[in-house]
């Protein structure tokens, strides 16, 4: 389902005692985004979404991936412009597609009493999808911002798939994703409900 702007007014997550929202921005890093579909427009829309979240006092949590090819602290590892994390924003450093694995993310969400995640980032078919599915499986309400995630063209077994097709399929997948007692879906950056604490 595509979620209405006032979606945040009906909390349904299964995280006991938590009712707040956070914006999770996954791997919007220089080298991760280098060859991604519609990169500049995605970045501009994500920057607008971050500004909306900050205006509504919604925590913005930045996730940054590192591995042998994407070295922690290198130029390519940095968050890409025009996105600019604040010194007060939480940073999550990960080495796996799942942003919850061997990171501080769960503790950060618990401390902020977050039960609802609004997710943007890269890449759609790897860290974004894996983290969003994990969050939903763990009981969080999840909204994937349909025009604020991206990925590269790819190929497997001789079959090519464009980044644009992957983004569309990921949106289709989350539009129909369901868990009992939770709200999961998609919305664009300009209408996704942010509000304040639920």
Secondary structure, 3 states (H helix, E strand, C coil): CECCCCHHHCCCCCCCCCCEEEEEEECCEHHHHCCCCCHHHHHHHHHHHHHHHHHCCCEEEEEEECCCCCCCCCHHHCECCCCCCCCCCCEEEECCCCCCCCCCHHHHHHHCCEEEEEEEEECHHHHHHHHHHHHHHCCCEEEEEEEEEECCCEEECCEEECHHHHHHHHHHHHHCCCCCCCCEEEECCCCCCCCCCC
